[in-house]
């Protein structure tokens, strides 16, 4: 499913906006996985959210976040960021970083993935968190970017109010000097959502996957993902689903 207007090119993994498919509303606790490209000087004007954990992952360019809690900043590649909508929050997201420092306008689009997961409970206080993790991503391994799972409490970059979900990201460098591919192993979980943000990978038991491809699994894990050339994957590990376990 796609939304394409003058300033936005958006691809939706699940039902979103005007695109409704009753058989494709979520997987596990993940309701939104939008692959967005926004032109410079454009973006999403101030709008409300409620009772959702929203994680934004920038691939290229920069995205300005401003919200009704007073947070204002630039999200860029390697920065983990989440907004907990909780009892209600207003925010905007625009490709206009020059307006923060009065610099010259640029002509670069911003490319980012925005993901929404269901929180444990409704009506909590809204919140915001971010942390730069570029150095950790250089390892090529799966890095826990956002999590509420207790097992990742001491190693997640940012926390989310969902005790059954975690997002991992791997920037896979590709084959080494000896020709061996880079490899990551998927965690075991009742629900996994694997998204190829860029590049080409091979998933054990599935085959080749390309930029924009996604795989949803149930009660699996342990599969190897390999990359011969640089690639980036986003993996949601979920131990519950919408409406119960």
FIKOLZA-1660 file (N, C-alpha, C; in steps of 0.1 Angstrom, whole numbers, plus 5000, padded with zeros to 4 digits):
% residues 245
   i   px   py   pz ch aa at
   1 5008 4988 5000  A  X  N
   1 5000 5000 5000  A  X CA
   1 5009 5012 5000  A  X  C
   2 5005 5022 4992  A  X  N
   2 5013 5034 4991  A  X CA
   2 5004 5047 4992  A  X  C
   3 5010 5057 4997  A  X  N
   3 5005 5071 4997  A  X CA
   3 5015 5080 4990  A  X  C
   4 5011 5086 4979  A  X  N
   4 5020 5094 4972  A  X CA
   4 5013 5107 4969  A  X  C
   5 5019 5118 4975  A  X  N
   5 5014 5132 4972  A  X CA
   5 5026 5140 4968  A  X  C
   6 5024 5153 4966  A  X  N
   6 5035 5161 4961  A  X CA
   6 5047 5161 4969  A  X  C
   7 5046 5160 4983  A  X  N
   7 5058 5161 4991  A  X CA
   7 5061 5148 4999  A  X  C
   8 5053 5138 4997  A  X  N
   8 5054 5126 5005  A  X CA
   8 5053 5113 4996  A  X  C
   9 5063 5104 4998  A  X  N
   9 5062 5091 4992  A  X CA
   9 5063 5081 5004  A  X  C
  10 5051 5074 5007  A  X  N
  10 5050 5066 5018  A  X CA
  10 5045 5052 5015  A  X  C
  11 5052 5042 5020  A  X  N
  11 5048 5028 5018  A  X CA
  11 5044 5022 5031  A  X  C
  12 5033 5016 5032  A  X  N
  12 5027 5011 5044  A  X CA
  12 5027 4996 5044  A  X  C
  13 5033 4990 5055  A  X  N
  13 5033 4975 5057  A  X CA
  13 5019 4971 5061  A  X  C
  14 5012 4979 5068  A  X  N
  14 4999 4976 5074  A  X CA
  14 4988 4986 5070  A  X  C
  15 4976 4983 5072  A  X  N
  15 4965 4993 5070  A  X CA
  15 4969 5006 5076  A  X  C
  16 4967 5017 5068  A  X  N
  16 4971 5030 5073  A  X CA
  16 4963 5041 5066  A  X  C
  17 4958 5050 5073  A  X  N
  17 4950 5061 5067  A  X CA
  17 4939 5056 5058  A  X  C
  18 4939 5060 5046  A  X  N
  18 4928 5057 5037  A  X CA
  18 4929 5042 5032  A  X  C
  19 4940 5036 5035  A  X  N
  19 4942 5022 5030  A  X CA
  19 4938 5013 5041  A  X  C
  20 4927 5007 5040  A  X  N
  20 4922 4998 5051  A  X CA
  20 4920 4984 5045  A  X  C
  21 4926 4974 5052  A  X  N
  21 4925 4960 5048  A  X CA
  21 4922 4953 5062  A  X  C
  22 4910 4947 5064  A  X  N
  22 4908 4941 5077  A  X CA
  22 4917 4929 5080  A  X  C
  23 4923 4923 5070  A  X  N
  23 4932 4912 5072  A  X CA
  23 4946 4916 5073  A  X  C
  24 4949 4929 5074  A  X  N
  24 4963 4934 5074  A  X CA
  24 4963 4946 5083  A  X  C
  25 4960 4945 5096  A  X  N
  25 4959 4956 5105  A  X CA
  25 4971 4956 5115  A  X  C
  26 4978 4945 5117  A  X  N
  26 4989 4944 5126  A  X CA
  26 4996 4931 5126  A  X  C
  27 5007 4930 5132  A  X  N
  27 5014 4917 5135  A  X CA
  27 5020 4918 5149  A  X  C
  28 5015 4909 5157  A  X  N
  28 5020 4910 5171  A  X CA
  28 5014 4922 5177  A  X  C
  29 5023 4931 5182  A  X  N
  29 5019 4944 5187  A  X CA
  29 5022 4956 5178  A  X  C
  30 5027 4952 5166  A  X  N
  30 5031 4963 5156  A  X CA
  30 5020 4966 5147  A  X  C
  31 5015 4979 5148  A  X  N
  31 5004 4984 5140  A  X CA
  31 5008 4992 5128  A  X  C
  32 5020 4998 5128  A  X  N
  32 5024 5007 5117  A  X CA
  32 5039 5004 5115  A  X  C
  33 5042 5003 5102  A  X  N
  33 5056 5003 5097  A  X CA
  33 5056 5010 5084  A  X  C
  34 5058 5023 5085  A  X  N
  34 5057 5032 5073  A  X CA
  34 5071 5036 5069  A  X  C
  35 5074 5034 5056  A  X  N
  35 5086 5038 5050  A  X CA
  35 5084 5051 5042  A  X  C
  36 5089 5062 5048  A  X  N
  36 5085 5076 5043  A  X CA
  36 5097 5083 5037  A  X  C
  37 5094 5090 5027  A  X  N
  37 5104 5100 5021  A  X CA
  37 5097 5113 5020  A  X  C
  38 5102 5124 5026  A  X  N
  38 5096 5137 5027  A  X CA
  38 5106 5147 5021  A  X  C
  39 5100 5155 5012  A  X  N
  39 5108 5165 5005  A  X CA
  39 5112 5176 5014  A  X  C
  40 5123 5184 5011  A  X  N
  40 5128 5195 5020  A  X CA
  40 5117 5206 5021  A  X  C
  41 5116 5211 5033  A  X  N
  41 5107 5222 5036  A  X CA
  41 5093 5217 5038  A  X  C
  42 5091 5204 5038  A  X  N
  42 5077 5198 5039  A  X CA
  42 5077 5188 5051  A  X  C
  43 5065 5183 5054  A  X  N
  43 5064 5174 5065  A  X CA
  43 5050 5173 5071  A  X  C
  44 5049 5167 5082  A  X  N
  44 5036 5165 5089  A  X CA
  44 5034 5176 5099  A  X  C
  45 5023 5184 5096  A  X  N
  45 5020 5195 5105  A  X CA
  45 5015 5190 5119  A  X  C
  46 5014 5198 5128  A  X  N
  46 5010 5194 5142  A  X CA
  46 4997 5186 5142  A  X  C
  47 4998 5175 5148  A  X  N
  47 4986 5165 5148  A  X CA
  47 4987 5157 5161  A  X  C
  48 4976 5152 5165  A  X  N
  48 4975 5145 5178  A  X CA
  48 4978 5130 5177  A  X  C
  49 4983 5124 5188  A  X  N
  49 4984 5110 5190  A  X CA
  49 4980 5106 5204  A  X  C
  50 4976 5094 5206  A  X  N
  50 4971 5089 5219  A  X CA
  50 4974 5074 5221  A  X  C
  51 4979 5070 5232  A  X  N
  51 4981 5056 5236  A  X CA
  51 4988 5048 5225  A  X  C
  52 5000 5052 5222  A  X  N
  52 5008 5045 5212  A  X CA
  52 5023 5048 5215  A  X  C
  53 5031 5038 5213  A  X  N
  53 5046 5040 5214  A  X CA
  53 5051 5042 5200  A  X  C
  54 5056 5053 5197  A  X  N
  54 5060 5057 5183  A  X CA
  54 5075 5058 5182  A  X  C
  55 5081 5049 5174  A  X  N
  55 5096 5049 5172  A  X CA
  55 5099 5053 5158  A  X  C
  56 5108 5063 5157  A  X  N
  56 5112 5068 5144  A  X CA
  56 5126 5066 5141  A  X  C
  57 5129 5060 5130  A  X  N
  57 5143 5056 5126  A  X CA
  57 5147 5062 5113  A  X  C
  58 5156 5072 5113  A  X  N
  58 5160 5079 5101  A  X CA
  58 5171 5072 5094  A  X  C
  59 5169 5070 5081  A  X  N
  59 5179 5063 5073  A  X CA
  59 5189 5073 5066  A  X  C
  60 5183 5084 5060  A  X  N
  60 5190 5095 5054  A  X CA
  60 5184 5108 5056  A  X  C
  61 5192 5118 5057  A  X  N
  61 5187 5132 5059  A  X CA
  61 5184 5134 5074  A  X  C
  62 5175 5144 5077  A  X  N
  62 5172 5147 5090  A  X CA
  62 5157 5151 5091  A  X  C
  63 5152 5149 5103  A  X  N
  63 5137 5151 5106  A  X CA
  63 5136 5159 5118  A  X  C
  64 5129 5170 5118  A  X  N
  64 5127 5179 5130  A  X CA
  64 5114 5175 5137  A  X  C
  65 5116 5172 5150  A  X  N
  65 5105 5168 5158  A  X CA
  65 5102 5179 5168  A  X  C
  66 5089 5183 5169  A  X  N
  66 5085 5193 5179  A  X CA
  66 5072 5188 5185  A  X  C
  67 5070 5189 5199  A  X  N
  67 5058 5184 5205  A  X CA
  67 5053 5193 5216  A  X  C
  68 5041 5190 5220  A  X  N
  68 5034 5198 5230  A  X CA
  68 5040 5197 5244  A  X  C
  69 5050 5188 5246  A  X  N
  69 5057 5187 5259  A  X CA
  69 5069 5197 5259  A  X  C
  70 5072 5203 5247  A  X  N
  70 5083 5212 5247  A  X CA
  70 5096 5207 5241  A  X  C
  71 5095 5194 5236  A  X  N
  71 5107 5188 5230  A  X CA
  71 5108 5193 5216  A  X  C
  72 5121 5197 5212  A  X  N
  72 5123 5202 5198  A  X CA
  72 5137 5197 5195  A  X  C
  73 5139 5190 5184  A  X  N
  73 5152 5185 5180  A  X CA
  73 5152 5179 5167  A  X  C
  74 5164 5175 5162  A  X  N
  74 5166 5169 5149  A  X CA
  74 5169 5154 5151  A  X  C
  75 5162 5146 5144  A  X  N
  75 5165 5132 5144  A  X CA
  75 5173 5128 5131  A  X  C
  76 5183 5121 5132  A  X  N
  76 5192 5118 5121  A  X CA
  76 5197 5104 5122  A  X  C
  77 5203 5098 5112  A  X  N
  77 5208 5084 5112  A  X CA
  77 5216 5081 5124  A  X  C
  78 5213 5070 5130  A  X  N
  78 5221 5066 5142  A  X CA
  78 5215 5071 5155  A  X  C
  79 5204 5079 5155  A  X  N
  79 5198 5084 5167  A  X CA
  79 5185 5076 5170  A  X  C
  80 5185 5069 5181  A  X  N
  80 5173 5062 5185  A  X CA
  80 5163 5072 5192  A  X  C
  81 5151 5072 5187  A  X  N
  81 5141 5081 5192  A  X CA
  81 5127 5075 5194  A  X  C
  82 5120 5078 5205  A  X  N
  82 5107 5073 5206  A  X CA
  82 5098 5084 5213  A  X  C
  83 5086 5084 5210  A  X  N
  83 5076 5093 5216  A  X CA
  83 5065 5084 5222  A  X  C
  84 5062 5085 5234  A  X  N
  84 5051 5078 5241  A  X CA
  84 5039 5088 5241  A  X  C
  85 5029 5085 5233  A  X  N
  85 5017 5094 5232  A  X CA
  85 5009 5094 5244  A  X  C
  86 5008 5083 5251  A  X  N
  86 5001 5082 5264  A  X CA
  86 4987 5088 5263  A  X  C
  87 4984 5097 5274  A  X  N
  87 4971 5103 5275  A  X CA
  87 4968 5113 5265  A  X  C
  88 4978 5117 5256  A  X  N
  88 4976 5126 5245  A  X CA
  88 4988 5135 5243  A  X  C
  89 4991 5137 5231  A  X  N
  89 5003 5146 5228  A  X CA
  89 5001 5151 5213  A  X  C
  90 5006 5163 5211  A  X  N
  90 5006 5169 5198  A  X CA
  90 5020 5170 5193  A  X  C
  91 5023 5167 5180  A  X  N
  91 5036 5169 5175  A  X CA
  91 5036 5171 5160  A  X  C
  92 5047 5176 5155  A  X  N
  92 5050 5178 5141  A  X CA
  92 5063 5172 5137  A  X  C
  93 5064 5168 5125  A  X  N
  93 5077 5162 5119  A  X CA
  93 5079 5167 5106  A  X  C
  94 5090 5175 5104  A  X  N
  94 5093 5182 5092  A  X CA
  94 5107 5181 5087  A  X  C
  95 5109 5182 5075  A  X  N
  95 5122 5182 5069  A  X CA
  95 5127 5196 5067  A  X  C
  96 5129 5203 5078  A  X  N
  96 5133 5217 5078  A  X CA
  96 5142 5221 5089  A  X  C
  97 5153 5213 5090  A  X  N
  97 5163 5215 5101  A  X CA
  97 5169 5229 5101  A  X  C
  98 5170 5236 5090  A  X  N
  98 5176 5249 5089  A  X CA
  98 5168 5259 5097  A  X  C
  99 5156 5257 5100  A  X  N
  99 5148 5267 5107  A  X CA
  99 5151 5267 5122  A  X  C
 100 5158 5257 5127  A  X  N
 100 5162 5256 5141  A  X CA
 100 5175 5265 5143  A  X  C
 101 5184 5266 5133  A  X  N
 101 5196 5273 5135  A  X CA
 101 5198 5285 5125  A  X  C
 102 5187 5288 5118  A  X  N
 102 5187 5299 5108  A  X CA
 102 5198 5298 5098  A  X  C
 103 5201 5285 5094  A  X  N
 103 5210 5283 5083  A  X CA
 103 5203 5282 5070  A  X  C
 104 5211 5280 5059  A  X  N
 104 5205 5280 5046  A  X CA
 104 5197 5267 5044  A  X  C
 105 5186 5268 5036  A  X  N
 105 5178 5257 5033  A  X CA
 105 5185 5247 5025  A  X  C
 106 5183 5234 5027  A  X  N
 106 5190 5223 5019  A  X CA
 106 5180 5217 5010  A  X  C
 107 5184 5209 5001  A  X  N
 107 5176 5203 4990  A  X CA
 107 5175 5188 4992  A  X  C
 108 5178 5183 5004  A  X  N
 108 5178 5168 5006  A  X CA
 108 5165 5163 5011  A  X  C
 109 5160 5153 5006  A  X  N
 109 5148 5146 5012  A  X CA
 109 5153 5139 5025  A  X  C
 110 5143 5136 5034  A  X  N
 110 5146 5128 5045  A  X CA
 110 5139 5114 5043  A  X  C
 111 5146 5104 5046  A  X  N
 111 5140 5090 5045  A  X CA
 111 5140 5084 5059  A  X  C
 112 5129 5079 5063  A  X  N
 112 5128 5074 5076  A  X CA
 112 5117 5063 5077  A  X  C
 113 5118 5054 5087  A  X  N
 113 5108 5044 5090  A  X CA
 113 5102 5048 5103  A  X  C
 114 5088 5049 5103  A  X  N
 114 5081 5051 5116  A  X CA
 114 5073 5039 5119  A  X  C
 115 5074 5035 5132  A  X  N
 115 5068 5023 5137  A  X CA
 115 5060 5026 5149  A  X  C
 116 5048 5020 5150  A  X  N
 116 5039 5022 5162  A  X CA
 116 5036 5008 5168  A  X  C
 117 5038 5007 5181  A  X  N
 117 5035 4995 5189  A  X CA
 117 5025 4999 5200  A  X  C
 118 5017 4989 5204  A  X  N
 118 5007 4991 5214  A  X CA
 118 5013 4991 5228  A  X  C
 119 5011 5001 5237  A  X  N
 119 5016 5001 5250  A  X CA
 119 5009 4991 5259  A  X  C
 120 5015 4989 5271  A  X  N
 120 5009 4979 5281  A  X CA
 120 4996 4985 5286  A  X  C
 121 4995 4998 5288  A  X  N
 121 4983 5003 5294  A  X CA
 121 4980 5017 5288  A  X  C
 122 4967 5021 5288  A  X  N
 122 4963 5033 5282  A  X CA
 122 4964 5044 5293  A  X  C
 123 4965 5057 5288  A  X  N
 123 4963 5068 5297  A  X CA
 123 4975 5072 5305  A  X  C
 124 4987 5066 5302  A  X  N
 124 4999 5070 5310  A  X CA
 124 5004 5084 5305  A  X  C
 125 5013 5089 5313  A  X  N
 125 5018 5102 5310  A  X CA
 125 5026 5101 5296  A  X  C
 126 5024 5111 5287  A  X  N
 126 5032 5111 5275  A  X CA
 126 5047 5114 5278  A  X  C
 127 5056 5109 5269  A  X  N
 127 5070 5111 5271  A  X CA
 127 5078 5111 5258  A  X  C
 128 5091 5113 5260  A  X  N
 128 5100 5114 5248  A  X CA
 128 5114 5110 5253  A  X  C
 129 5121 5103 5244  A  X  N
 129 5135 5098 5247  A  X CA
 129 5143 5097 5234  A  X  C
 130 5155 5100 5235  A  X  N
 130 5164 5098 5223  A  X CA
 130 5178 5095 5228  A  X  C
 131 5186 5088 5220  A  X  N
 131 5200 5085 5223  A  X CA
 131 5207 5082 5210  A  X  C
 132 5219 5087 5209  A  X  N
 132 5227 5084 5197  A  X CA
 132 5235 5071 5199  A  X  C
 133 5234 5062 5189  A  X  N
 133 5240 5048 5190  A  X CA
 133 5248 5045 5178  A  X  C
 134 5253 5054 5171  A  X  N
 134 5261 5052 5159  A  X CA
 134 5272 5042 5162  A  X  C
 135 5279 5044 5173  A  X  N
 135 5291 5035 5176  A  X CA
 135 5287 5021 5177  A  X  C
 136 5276 5019 5184  A  X  N
 136 5271 5005 5186  A  X CA
 136 5267 4998 5173  A  X  C
 137 5261 5006 5164  A  X  N
 137 5257 5001 5151  A  X CA
 137 5269 4996 5143  A  X  C
 138 5280 5002 5145  A  X  N
 138 5292 4999 5137  A  X CA
 138 5297 4985 5139  A  X  C
 139 5292 4978 5149  A  X  N
 139 5296 4964 5151  A  X CA
 139 5290 4955 5141  A  X  C
 140 5279 4959 5134  A  X  N
 140 5273 4950 5124  A  X CA
 140 5263 4940 5130  A  X  C
 141 5263 4940 5143  A  X  N
 141 5254 4930 5150  A  X CA
 141 5240 4936 5152  A  X  C
 142 5230 4928 5157  A  X  N
 142 5217 4934 5161  A  X CA
 142 5219 4942 5173  A  X  C
 143 5215 4955 5173  A  X  N
 143 5215 4964 5184  A  X CA
 143 5201 4966 5189  A  X  C
 144 5199 4965 5202  A  X  N
 144 5186 4967 5207  A  X CA
 144 5183 4982 5208  A  X  C
 145 5175 4987 5200  A  X  N
 145 5172 5002 5199  A  X CA
 145 5161 5007 5208  A  X  C
 146 5151 4999 5209  A  X  N
 146 5139 5003 5218  A  X CA
 146 5133 4991 5223  A  X  C
 147 5131 4991 5236  A  X  N
 147 5125 4978 5243  A  X CA
 147 5118 4981 5256  A  X  C
 148 5108 4973 5258  A  X  N
 148 5102 4972 5271  A  X CA
 148 5104 4959 5277  A  X  C
 149 5110 4949 5270  A  X  N
 149 5112 4936 5275  A  X CA
 149 5122 4936 5286  A  X  C
 150 5119 4929 5297  A  X  N
 150 5128 4929 5309  A  X CA
 150 5142 4924 5305  A  X  C
 151 5143 4914 5296  A  X  N
 151 5156 4908 5293  A  X CA
 151 5165 4918 5287  A  X  C
 152 5160 4929 5281  A  X  N
 152 5169 4939 5274  A  X CA
 152 5170 4952 5282  A  X  C
 153 5165 4952 5295  A  X  N
 153 5165 4964 5303  A  X CA
 153 5178 4971 5304  A  X  C
 154 5189 4963 5305  A  X  N
 154 5202 4969 5308  A  X CA
 154 5210 4972 5295  A  X  C
 155 5204 4969 5283  A  X  N
 155 5212 4971 5271  A  X CA
 155 5204 4978 5260  A  X  C
 156 5191 4982 5262  A  X  N
 156 5184 4989 5252  A  X CA
 156 5188 5004 5252  A  X  C
 157 5188 5009 5240  A  X  N
 157 5192 5024 5239  A  X CA
 157 5181 5032 5246  A  X  C
 158 5168 5030 5242  A  X  N
 158 5157 5037 5248  A  X CA
 158 5146 5027 5252  A  X  C
 159 5138 5032 5261  A  X  N
 159 5127 5023 5267  A  X CA
 159 5114 5027 5261  A  X  C
 160 5106 5016 5259  A  X  N
 160 5092 5019 5255  A  X CA
 160 5082 5012 5265  A  X  C
 161 5070 5017 5266  A  X  N
 161 5060 5013 5275  A  X CA
 161 5053 5001 5269  A  X  C
 162 5061 4990 5266  A  X  N
 162 5055 4978 5260  A  X CA
 162 5064 4967 5265  A  X  C
 163 5060 4960 5275  A  X  N
 163 5069 4949 5281  A  X CA
 163 5070 4937 5273  A  X  C
 164 5063 4936 5262  A  X  N
 164 5064 4924 5253  A  X CA
 164 5070 4927 5240  A  X  C
 165 5077 4939 5238  A  X  N
 165 5082 4942 5225  A  X CA
 165 5096 4948 5225  A  X  C
 166 5103 4946 5215  A  X  N
 166 5117 4952 5214  A  X CA
 166 5120 4953 5199  A  X  C
 167 5127 4964 5196  A  X  N
 167 5132 4967 5182  A  X CA
 167 5147 4966 5182  A  X  C
 168 5152 4957 5173  A  X  N
 168 5166 4956 5171  A  X CA
 168 5169 4961 5156  A  X  C
 169 5181 4967 5155  A  X  N
 169 5186 4971 5142  A  X CA
 169 5200 4966 5139  A  X  C
 170 5202 4962 5127  A  X  N
 170 5216 4958 5123  A  X CA
 170 5220 4965 5111  A  X  C
 171 5231 4972 5111  A  X  N
 171 5238 4978 5099  A  X CA
 171 5248 4968 5095  A  X  C
 172 5245 4959 5086  A  X  N
 172 5254 4948 5082  A  X CA
 172 5264 4953 5071  A  X  C
 173 5277 4952 5074  A  X  N
 173 5287 4958 5065  A  X CA
 173 5289 4950 5052  A  X  C
 174 5284 4938 5051  A  X  N
 174 5286 4929 5039  A  X CA
 174 5299 4921 5041  A  X  C
 175 5303 4915 5030  A  X  N
 175 5314 4905 5031  A  X CA
 175 5327 4911 5035  A  X  C
 176 5335 4903 5043  A  X  N
 176 5348 4908 5047  A  X CA
 176 5358 4906 5037  A  X  C
 177 5371 4908 5040  A  X  N
 177 5382 4907 5031  A  X CA
 177 5383 4893 5025  A  X  C
 178 5379 4883 5033  A  X  N
 178 5380 4869 5028  A  X CA
 178 5368 4865 5021  A  X  C
 179 5358 4873 5019  A  X  N
 179 5346 4870 5012  A  X CA
 179 5335 4864 5020  A  X  C
 180 5337 4863 5033  A  X  N
 180 5326 4858 5042  A  X CA
 180 5315 4869 5044  A  X  C
 181 5303 4865 5043  A  X  N
 181 5292 4875 5045  A  X CA
 181 5291 4879 5059  A  X  C
 182 5285 4891 5062  A  X  N
 182 5281 4894 5075  A  X CA
 182 5268 4887 5079  A  X  C
 183 5267 4883 5092  A  X  N
 183 5257 4874 5096  A  X CA
 183 5251 4879 5109  A  X  C
 184 5238 4879 5110  A  X  N
 184 5231 4881 5123  A  X CA
 184 5221 4870 5125  A  X  C
 185 5218 4866 5138  A  X  N
 185 5208 4856 5141  A  X CA
 185 5196 4862 5147  A  X  C
 186 5184 4858 5142  A  X  N
 186 5172 4864 5147  A  X CA
 186 5169 4859 5161  A  X  C
 187 5163 4867 5170  A  X  N
 187 5159 4862 5183  A  X CA
 187 5147 4853 5182  A  X  C
 188 5144 4845 5192  A  X  N
 188 5133 4836 5192  A  X CA
 188 5121 4843 5199  A  X  C
 189 5109 4843 5192  A  X  N
 189 5098 4850 5197  A  X CA
 189 5085 4844 5191  A  X  C
 190 5074 4846 5197  A  X  N
 190 5061 4842 5191  A  X CA
 190 5058 4850 5178  A  X  C
 191 5063 4863 5178  A  X  N
 191 5060 4872 5167  A  X CA
 191 5073 4879 5163  A  X  C
 192 5077 4878 5151  A  X  N
 192 5088 4886 5146  A  X CA
 192 5084 4894 5133  A  X  C
 193 5089 4906 5132  A  X  N
 193 5087 4914 5120  A  X CA
 193 5101 4918 5115  A  X  C
 194 5105 4913 5103  A  X  N
 194 5118 4916 5098  A  X CA
 194 5116 4925 5086  A  X  C
 195 5122 4937 5086  A  X  N
 195 5121 4947 5075  A  X CA
 195 5134 4951 5070  A  X  C
 196 5136 4950 5057  A  X  N
 196 5149 4953 5050  A  X CA
 196 5148 4968 5047  A  X  C
 197 5155 4976 5055  A  X  N
 197 5154 4991 5052  A  X CA
 197 5162 4995 5040  A  X  C
 198 5173 4988 5038  A  X  N
 198 5181 4990 5026  A  X CA
 198 5190 4979 5023  A  X  C
 199 5193 4977 5010  A  X  N
 199 5203 4966 5007  A  X CA
 199 5195 4953 5003  A  X  C
 200 5203 4943 5003  A  X  N
 200 5198 4929 5000  A  X CA
 200 5204 4919 5010  A  X  C
 201 5195 4911 5015  A  X  N
 201 5200 4901 5025  A  X CA
 201 5194 4887 5021  A  X  C
 202 5199 4877 5027  A  X  N
 202 5194 4863 5025  A  X CA
 202 5189 4859 5039  A  X  C
 203 5176 4855 5040  A  X  N
 203 5171 4850 5052  A  X CA
 203 5169 4835 5052  A  X  C
 204 5175 4828 5061  A  X  N
 204 5175 4813 5062  A  X CA
 204 5160 4808 5062  A  X  C
 205 5157 4799 5052  A  X  N
 205 5144 4794 5052  A  X CA
 205 5134 4802 5043  A  X  C
 206 5139 4814 5039  A  X  N
 206 5130 4823 5032  A  X CA
 206 5136 4826 5018  A  X  C
 207 5149 4830 5018  A  X  N
 207 5155 4833 5005  A  X CA
 207 5159 4848 5005  A  X  C
 208 5162 4853 4993  A  X  N
 208 5167 4867 4992  A  X CA
 208 5155 4877 4995  A  X  C
 209 5159 4888 5002  A  X  N
 209 5150 4899 5005  A  X CA
 209 5157 4912 5000  A  X  C
 210 5149 4921 4996  A  X  N
 210 5154 4933 4990  A  X CA
 210 5148 4945 4997  A  X  C
 211 5154 4957 4995  A  X  N
 211 5149 4969 5001  A  X CA
 211 5134 4970 5001  A  X  C
 212 5128 4972 5013  A  X  N
 212 5114 4974 5014  A  X CA
 212 5106 4961 5016  A  X  C
 213 5113 4949 5015  A  X  N
 213 5107 4937 5018  A  X CA
 213 5105 4935 5033  A  X  C
 214 5095 4927 5037  A  X  N
 214 5092 4924 5051  A  X CA
 214 5088 4910 5052  A  X  C
 215 5092 4903 5064  A  X  N
 215 5088 4890 5067  A  X CA
 215 5082 4890 5081  A  X  C
 216 5070 4883 5082  A  X  N
 216 5064 4881 5095  A  X CA
 216 5064 4867 5098  A  X  C
 217 5068 4864 5110  A  X  N
 217 5069 4850 5114  A  X CA
 217 5061 4848 5128  A  X  C
 218 5057 4835 5130  A  X  N
 218 5051 4832 5142  A  X CA
 218 5058 4820 5149  A  X  C
 219 5061 4821 5162  A  X  N
 219 5068 4811 5170  A  X CA
 219 5080 4806 5162  A  X  C
 220 5089 4815 5160  A  X  N
 220 5102 4811 5153  A  X CA
 220 5113 4819 5158  A  X  C
 221 5124 4818 5152  A  X  N
 221 5136 4825 5156  A  X CA
 221 5148 4816 5154  A  X  C
 222 5160 4822 5155  A  X  N
 222 5172 4814 5153  A  X CA
 222 5177 4814 5138  A  X  C
 223 5169 4819 5129  A  X  N
 223 5173 4820 5115  A  X CA
 223 5184 4829 5113  A  X  C
 224 5193 4826 5104  A  X  N
 224 5204 4835 5101  A  X CA
 224 5201 4844 5090  A  X  C
 225 5205 4856 5091  A  X  N
 225 5204 4866 5080  A  X CA
 225 5218 4870 5075  A  X  C
 226 5221 4868 5063  A  X  N
 226 5234 4871 5058  A  X CA
 226 5233 4882 5047  A  X  C
 227 5244 4890 5046  A  X  N
 227 5245 4900 5036  A  X CA
 227 5259 4900 5030  A  X  C
 228 5259 4900 5017  A  X  N
 228 5272 4901 5009  A  X CA
 228 5276 4915 5007  A  X  C
 229 5267 4925 5007  A  X  N
 229 5270 4939 5006  A  X CA
 229 5263 4946 5017  A  X  C
 230 5266 4959 5019  A  X  N
 230 5260 4966 5030  A  X CA
 230 5245 4966 5030  A  X  C
 231 5239 4964 5041  A  X  N
 231 5224 4964 5043  A  X CA
 231 5220 4968 5057  A  X  C
 232 5208 4971 5058  A  X  N
 232 5203 4975 5071  A  X CA
 232 5189 4969 5074  A  X  C
 233 5188 4962 5085  A  X  N
 233 5175 4955 5088  A  X CA
 233 5170 4960 5101  A  X  C
 234 5156 4960 5102  A  X  N
 234 5149 4963 5115  A  X CA
 234 5141 4951 5119  A  X  C
 235 5143 4947 5131  A  X  N
 235 5136 4935 5136  A  X CA
 235 5128 4938 5148  A  X  C
 236 5115 4936 5148  A  X  N
 236 5107 4937 5160  A  X CA
 236 5105 4923 5165  A  X  C
 237 5108 4921 5178  A  X  N
 237 5106 4909 5185  A  X CA
 237 5095 4911 5195  A  X  C
 238 5084 4903 5194  A  X  N
 238 5072 4905 5202  A  X CA
 238 5067 4892 5208  A  X  C
 239 5064 4893 5221  A  X  N
 239 5059 4882 5228  A  X CA
 239 5045 4882 5232  A  X  C
 240 5037 4890 5225  A  X  N
 240 5023 4891 5227  A  X CA
 240 5017 4897 5214  A  X  C
 241 5004 4897 5213  A  X  N
 241 4997 4902 5201  A  X CA
 241 4986 4912 5206  A  X  C
 242 4981 4920 5197  A  X  N
 242 4970 4928 5199  A  X CA
 242 4958 4920 5204  A  X  C
 243 4953 4924 5215  A  X  N
 243 4941 4916 5220  A  X CA
 243 4944 4905 5230  A  X  C
 244 4957 4903 5232  A  X  N
 244 4961 4892 5242  A  X CA
 244 4972 4884 5237  A  X  C
 245 4977 4875 5245  A  X  N
 245 4989 4867 5241  A  X CA
 245 4985 4856 5232  A  X  C
% end
